[in-house]
Amino acid sequence: MSTLPTLFVSHGSPMLALDTGEIGHAWRTLAASLPRPRAILAVSAHWNTPAPVLSTAAQPATIHDFYGFPAPLYQLQYPAPGAPALAREIVDLLAGAGIEATTDPDYGLDHGAWTPLRELYPQADIPVLQLSVQPRRDPAWHYRVGQALSALPADGVLVLASGSLTHNLRDAMSGLSAQPYVEAFADWMYRTLTAGAVDSALDYRHQAPGATRAHPTDEHLLPLFVALGAAGAGARATRFYHGEDSALSMDSYRFDPVPSATA
């Protein structure tokens, strides 16, 4: 079985789901180039819990976790099957790394997961489950969570981390665009990730230009560190989409694990 990359995608505003435009094309092109996963683990910025939780719904509901948007957005569905057995396997993987995780039989797929999934795998025929993020924990914690999952890419499980490379909603909702800090932050992250400078990426709060304005809170960048950790040491970072939408960087990455010596 071919080893999959891990992914970090910027999912943008809920409105993106109605017209994904260029980034939707990038998602579709990427999916067409990958081996078909046996399952997908989505790590969404929109599921926040104190400790890691895995969803175990056999038929996850499509969660419309937003308010005040046009009616057609609430009609979108992503009826993929769940992966409860895989959820229990992942709980065990995390336990092996000293990370206690629990399960939730009711949580479905939030828009951080189903927005990109509708383009990546529109047939909705690949089992999907979600893993929550912990906004009170730092990037190093999420990288450690990812490291505990590093066996998944070689086992046919696509780790799909979904957030936003920058996420200042105040700027985005005010109509501001082409903000210098957005490109500066995105350029720094590109240079840092492609250089394999993991320690610097984890310390982005102190090292990246405009970090506080790019991320007033951490939750939309935390999924990236799970994907980075799950790809394993020495993973190669490739930015497969670069662009902005209403003062949000939409940059998206794939992390390709180093081939095994026995592969």
N, C-alpha and C positions, 0 to 999 in steps of 0.2 A: 504493500500500500504506500502510495506517495505521501510524503510529509507535506502538510498544508502550511502556508504562512499564517500568522495571526494578523488581524486587521484592526486599525483604528480609523473610524470614519467620523467626520463632523456632520451631524444630521440636521443642523439649522432649525429654522422656525417650523412649527407644524404645517404651515402653508406650503412648505417645500413638497410635501407628500402629494399635492395636487398637480404640481408641475416641477419635476426634479431637474429638468434642463440639462446643463452640461455635466453636473455632478452625477445625475442619474445615468447618463451615458457612460461615465467613468466607472460607476459601480457595475453596470451591465457588462462592460468590456472586461473588467477584472474577473467577474464571476465566470465568464466564458473561458477564461484562460486557466482556471483552477481545476484540479480534480474534484469530482463531486463529493462533498462531505457526507458522512453517514449521519451526522447530527451537527447542530450549531449551538454554541454557548454564547448567548448575547450578554454583554456586560454594559448596562445602560446607566447613564448619568441620572436618569429619572427614577431609579429605585434606590432609595437611601435608607439604610438601616444601621443600628449601632454595631452589629457584627454580621459577617457574611450569611446570606440566606440564598438557597437555591429553590427555584420554582419546580413543583412536581405535578402540575395540572396535566392530565392526560390529553385534554383538548383546551389549550390556553385561549382565554378570551382576548379579543382585540380591545385594549384599553385606550379610550380617548381621554387622555389625561391632560386636558386643556379646556379653556372656557372662552366663549365669545367669538368663535371662529365661524366661517360660513358652513351652512348645513351639509354640503357635499363632503366635507372633511369627516364628519361623524358617520358617514355611510361607508367609509373605507374599512375593509376587513382584511385580516391575514389569517386564514383558518388552518395554519400548520398544526400538525400533531405535536404533543409534548414529548418529553423524554424522562419520565420519572425514574427509570432504572439508572440512567446516566447521572441524574442528580445525586442519587445515593452513592454512586462511584466517586463523584467529585467531592462529596462530603468526606469520604474516606481518604481521598488524596490530600485534602486540606488537613485532616486530622493527623496524617502522617508527618505533616510539616509543623505540627503544634498549633494549628489554627482551627478553632472550634466554629463549625458552621451548622446551621439548622435548615429546615425545609419549610416551604409554604405551599399548601395544596391549592390555594385560591388565586395566587397572583398570576396574571396573564402576560401579555406582551404589550409593553408601553410603547409610545411613539418613537422613543429612542431606538427601539428594536425593530418595530415593523416598518418604519419609514425606509430605512435602507434595504430591509429584507424584501420588500415588495418589488424592488428593482433587481437586487442580487439574485433572488430565486422566486420569480413571480408565480410559479406553480404551487407554492406553499406546500410542497410535498416532502420536505426534509424536516425531521423532528427538531424542535427548538425548545430550549429552556433558558431562563435568565438567572444571572448572578448579580446580587446587589453590590453597591459600593458604600463605603463608610466615610461620610464627609468629615467626621471628627478625627479620622486617621490620616496620616500623611502619605505622600507619594511612595516612600520607602515601604510602608505597610502594603500598599497595593501591588508594588513590584514583587514583594514576598508572596502575596497571594498568587500572582501570576506564575512565579517560579514553581509553586506547588502544583501547578497545572501543566507543567512543561511536557508531560507525556501525551497530552491530548492531541497536538498537531500530527504526531506520527500515528495516532490511532484513529485518524479520519474525522476528528472533531474540529470544526472551524471555530476559533475564538474570535468573535466579532465584538470589539469594544466600540461603543458609540457615545460620543460627547460633542465637544467643540474645541477646536484648537485655541480659539479665544472666545470669551463668553461674557461680554459686558452688555447686559440687556438694556440698561439705561441708555447707553449710546445707540444701540441698535433700534430701540423704539422711538428715539428722538429724531430718527431720520438721518443721523450722521453717517457718513460713509467715507471711505478712503482715509481713515484715521492713521497717522504715521505710526502710532504704537502697534497697530495690528500687523502691519508688514514687518516692523522691526522684530516683534515677538516671533512671528512665523518664520522669519529668516534665521533668527537665533536658534529656534527649535530644529529647523531643517539642518543647519550646520552641526548642531550638537548630536542629533540622532544619527545622521549619516556618518559622523565620525566615530560612532560607537561610544560616546562619552556618557555612559549611563549615570555615573555619579553626578555629573553636572546637570543632566536632565532632572534627576530626582531633587536637586537643589535649585530648581528653576525659580523659586520665590526670591532667592537672593542673587541669582546670576543672570536671569533673563531680563532684557530691557522692557520696561513697561509692564512687568509681571502683575503688579497690583491692579492696574487698570484693565489689563487683558483678562484677568481672573479675579474679580472681587471676592469670589469664593471658589473653592477648589473642585467642586464635584464634577464639572464638565471636562476636566482634564484627567481626573483620576482613572477613568477606564483605559486611557493610553498606557498607563504604567502596568496595568494588568496584562495587556497585550504584549508589551515589551518583555515583561518577566516570563510570560508563557512561551515566548519564542526561544528562550534559553540564552545562555552566555554566548556572546559573539555573533548574535543574530544581525543580519544585514537589513538596514532600514531603507526603504524606497518610498519617496513621496509620489503617489500615483494621481493625486489631484491637488492643484494649487489654485486658490481663488478666494474671493470675499463675497459676502452677502449681507448688506446692511450693517456694516461695521463688525461683522463676525468673520473670522478666518474659517474657511471651509476646508482647509488642508486635511488630507487623508493619507494614511500610511499603510504599507504592508511591512511585516517583519518576517524575514525568511530565516528559519533556523539553520544553523551550521549542519551540513550533512553528516550523518553518523558514519563512523569508520567502517561499520559493518553493513552499511546500506548498499 
